[in-house]
Protein backbone atom coordinates (compact mmCIF):
# COMPACT_ATOMS: atom_id res chain seq x y z
CA UNK A 1 0.00 0.00 0.00
CA UNK A 2 1.33 3.45 -0.94
CA UNK A 3 2.30 5.72 1.95
CA UNK A 4 1.18 9.35 1.98
CA UNK A 5 2.79 11.82 4.38
CA UNK A 6 0.54 14.67 5.55
CA UNK A 7 2.29 17.67 7.12
CA UNK A 8 0.04 20.35 8.57
CA UNK A 9 -0.18 22.12 11.93
CA UNK A 10 -3.99 22.18 11.55
CA UNK A 11 -5.01 18.93 13.27
CA UNK A 12 -8.53 19.17 11.80
CA UNK A 13 -7.05 19.22 8.29
CA UNK A 14 -4.86 16.24 9.14
CA UNK A 15 -7.88 14.30 10.44
CA UNK A 16 -9.94 15.19 7.35
CA UNK A 17 -7.20 13.96 4.99
CA UNK A 18 -6.44 10.88 7.08
CA UNK A 19 -10.07 9.83 7.29
CA UNK A 20 -10.67 10.55 3.61
CA UNK A 21 -7.59 8.73 2.28
CA UNK A 22 -7.11 5.90 4.80
CA UNK A 23 -9.06 3.32 2.78
CA UNK A 24 -6.69 3.67 -0.16
CA UNK A 25 -3.37 4.74 1.36
CA UNK A 26 -1.31 4.32 4.50
CA UNK A 27 -1.24 7.79 6.08
CA UNK A 28 1.63 9.23 8.11
CA UNK A 29 0.68 12.43 9.93
CA UNK A 30 3.06 15.13 11.10
CA UNK A 31 1.92 18.36 12.76
CA UNK A 32 5.39 19.80 13.45
CA UNK A 33 7.79 20.80 10.73
CA UNK A 34 10.81 20.01 12.86
CA UNK A 35 9.92 16.29 12.71
CA UNK A 36 8.96 16.18 9.03
CA UNK A 37 12.40 15.58 7.49
CA UNK A 38 13.25 12.85 9.97
CA UNK A 39 9.92 11.07 9.44
CA UNK A 40 10.23 11.42 5.68
CA UNK A 41 13.62 9.66 5.68
CA UNK A 42 12.39 6.99 8.09
CA UNK A 43 9.09 6.10 6.37
CA UNK A 44 9.89 6.94 2.73
CA UNK A 45 6.38 7.92 1.61
CA UNK A 46 5.22 7.74 -1.99
CA UNK A 47 3.78 11.28 -1.87
CA UNK A 48 3.69 14.29 0.44
CA UNK A 49 0.79 16.63 1.14
CA UNK A 50 1.95 19.66 3.08
CA UNK A 51 0.98 23.09 4.21
CA UNK A 52 4.12 25.14 3.56
CA UNK A 53 3.22 27.28 6.57
CA UNK A 54 3.17 24.38 9.04
CA UNK A 55 4.57 25.41 12.39
CA UNK A 56 8.41 25.39 12.39
CA UNK A 57 8.65 23.99 8.84
CA UNK A 58 10.91 25.59 6.30
CA UNK A 59 8.95 24.53 3.22
CA UNK A 60 11.73 25.36 0.80
CA UNK A 61 14.33 23.28 2.66
CA UNK A 62 11.92 20.41 3.22
CA UNK A 63 11.00 20.13 -0.47
CA UNK A 64 14.70 20.27 -1.38
CA UNK A 65 15.38 17.43 1.06
CA UNK A 66 12.54 15.40 -0.42
CA UNK A 67 14.00 15.90 -3.89
CA UNK A 68 17.58 15.11 -2.84
CA UNK A 69 16.83 12.02 -0.72
CA UNK A 70 14.50 10.33 -3.18
CA UNK A 71 15.60 7.92 -5.85
CA UNK A 72 12.39 8.65 -7.77
CA UNK A 73 10.16 11.65 -8.19
CA UNK A 74 7.82 11.92 -5.21
CA UNK A 75 4.80 14.15 -5.76
CA UNK A 76 4.64 17.07 -3.34
CA UNK A 77 1.18 18.60 -3.10
CA UNK A 78 0.81 21.88 -1.20
CA UNK A 79 -2.41 22.60 0.63
CA UNK A 80 -2.51 26.18 1.83
CA UNK A 81 -4.61 29.24 2.56
CA UNK A 82 -2.05 31.48 0.86
CA UNK A 83 -3.04 32.37 -2.64
CA UNK A 84 -0.91 35.34 -3.63
CA UNK A 85 0.81 34.96 -6.94
CA UNK A 86 4.23 35.46 -5.33
CA UNK A 87 3.70 32.61 -2.85
CA UNK A 88 2.36 30.33 -5.56
CA UNK A 89 5.38 31.01 -7.78
CA UNK A 90 7.75 30.47 -4.85
CA UNK A 91 6.14 27.12 -4.06
CA UNK A 92 6.61 25.95 -7.64
CA UNK A 93 10.22 27.21 -7.54
CA UNK A 94 10.78 25.03 -4.46
CA UNK A 95 9.65 21.98 -6.39
CA UNK A 96 6.02 21.65 -5.32
CA UNK A 97 4.09 19.80 -8.03
CA UNK A 98 0.59 21.09 -7.34
CA UNK A 99 -1.05 23.63 -5.05
CA UNK A 100 -4.53 23.30 -3.56
CA UNK A 101 -6.27 26.17 -1.83
CA UNK A 102 -7.77 25.42 1.60
CA UNK A 103 -10.42 24.29 2.06
CA UNK A 104 -10.16 21.58 -0.57
CA UNK A 105 -12.20 18.45 -1.03
CA UNK A 106 -10.46 15.18 -0.28
CA UNK A 107 -11.86 13.82 -3.54
CA UNK A 108 -9.88 16.39 -5.58
CA UNK A 109 -6.71 15.41 -3.73
CA UNK A 110 -7.46 11.71 -4.19
CA UNK A 111 -7.85 12.23 -7.95
CA UNK A 112 -4.44 13.89 -8.14
CA UNK A 113 -2.86 11.12 -6.09
CA UNK A 114 -4.32 8.60 -8.52
CA UNK A 115 -2.89 10.69 -11.37
CA UNK A 116 0.60 10.62 -9.83
CA UNK A 117 0.63 7.17 -8.20
CA UNK A 118 -1.89 5.12 -10.11
CA UNK A 119 -5.11 3.66 -8.78
CA UNK A 120 -4.79 2.33 -5.20
CA UNK A 121 -6.32 -1.03 -6.16
CA UNK A 122 -3.57 -1.48 -8.76
CA UNK A 123 -0.93 -0.77 -6.12
CA UNK A 124 -2.38 -3.38 -3.78
CA UNK A 125 -2.57 -5.93 -6.57
CA UNK A 126 1.08 -5.37 -7.47
CA UNK A 127 2.04 -5.53 -3.82
CA UNK A 128 0.35 -8.91 -3.28
CA UNK A 129 1.83 -10.38 -6.45
CA UNK A 130 5.33 -9.98 -5.01
CA UNK A 131 4.51 -11.87 -1.81
C-alpha positions in Angstrom: 0.0 0.0 0.0 1.3 3.4 -0.9 2.3 5.7 1.9 1.2 9.4 2.0 2.8 11.8 4.4 0.5 14.7 5.5 2.3 17.7 7.1 0.0 20.3 8.6 -0.2 22.1 11.9 -4.0 22.2 11.6 -5.0 18.9 13.3 -8.5 19.2 11.8 -7.1 19.2 8.3 -4.9 16.2 9.1 -7.9 14.3 10.4 -9.9 15.2 7.3 -7.2 14.0 5.0 -6.4 10.9 7.1 -10.1 9.8 7.3 -10.7 10.5 3.6 -7.6 8.7 2.3 -7.1 5.9 4.8 -9.1 3.3 2.8 -6.7 3.7 -0.2 -3.4 4.7 1.4 -1.3 4.3 4.5 -1.2 7.8 6.1 1.6 9.2 8.1 0.7 12.4 9.9 3.1 15.1 11.1 1.9 18.4 12.8 5.4 19.8 13.5 7.8 20.8 10.7 10.8 20.0 12.9 9.9 16.3 12.7 9.0 16.2 9.0 12.4 15.6 7.5 13.3 12.8 10.0 9.9 11.1 9.4 10.2 11.4 5.7 13.6 9.7 5.7 12.4 7.0 8.1 9.1 6.1 6.4 9.9 6.9 2.7 6.4 7.9 1.6 5.2 7.7 -2.0 3.8 11.3 -1.9 3.7 14.3 0.4 0.8 16.6 1.1 1.9 19.7 3.1 1.0 23.1 4.2 4.1 25.1 3.6 3.2 27.3 6.6 3.2 24.4 9.0 4.6 25.4 12.4 8.4 25.4 12.4 8.6 24.0 8.8 10.9 25.6 6.3 8.9 24.5 3.2 11.7 25.4 0.8 14.3 23.3 2.7 11.9 20.4 3.2 11.0 20.1 -0.5 14.7 20.3 -1.4 15.4 17.4 1.1 12.5 15.4 -0.4 14.0 15.9 -3.9 17.6 15.1 -2.8 16.8 12.0 -0.7 14.5 10.3 -3.2 15.6 7.9 -5.9 12.4 8.6 -7.8 10.2 11.7 -8.2 7.8 11.9 -5.2 4.8 14.1 -5.8 4.6 17.1 -3.3 1.2 18.6 -3.1 0.8 21.9 -1.2 -2.4 22.6 0.6 -2.5 26.2 1.8 -4.6 29.2 2.6 -2.0 31.5 0.9 -3.0 32.4 -2.6 -0.9 35.3 -3.6 0.8 35.0 -6.9 4.2 35.5 -5.3 3.7 32.6 -2.9 2.4 30.3 -5.6 5.4 31.0 -7.8 7.8 30.5 -4.8 6.1 27.1 -4.1 6.6 25.9 -7.6 10.2 27.2 -7.5 10.8 25.0 -4.5 9.7 22.0 -6.4 6.0 21.6 -5.3 4.1 19.8 -8.0 0.6 21.1 -7.3 -1.1 23.6 -5.1 -4.5 23.3 -3.6 -6.3 26.2 -1.8 -7.8 25.4 1.6 -10.4 24.3 2.1 -10.2 21.6 -0.6 -12.2 18.5 -1.0 -10.5 15.2 -0.3 -11.9 13.8 -3.5 -9.9 16.4 -5.6 -6.7 15.4 -3.7 -7.5 11.7 -4.2 -7.9 12.2 -8.0 -4.4 13.9 -8.1 -2.9 11.1 -6.1 -4.3 8.6 -8.5 -2.9 10.7 -11.4 0.6 10.6 -9.8 0.6 7.2 -8.2 -1.9 5.1 -10.1 -5.1 3.7 -8.8 -4.8 2.3 -5.2 -6.3 -1.0 -6.2 -3.6 -1.5 -8.8 -0.9 -0.8 -6.1 -2.4 -3.4 -3.8 -2.6 -5.9 -6.6 1.1 -5.4 -7.5 2.0 -5.5 -3.8 0.4 -8.9 -3.3 1.8 -10.4 -6.4 5.3 -10.0 -5.0 4.5 -11.9 -1.8 
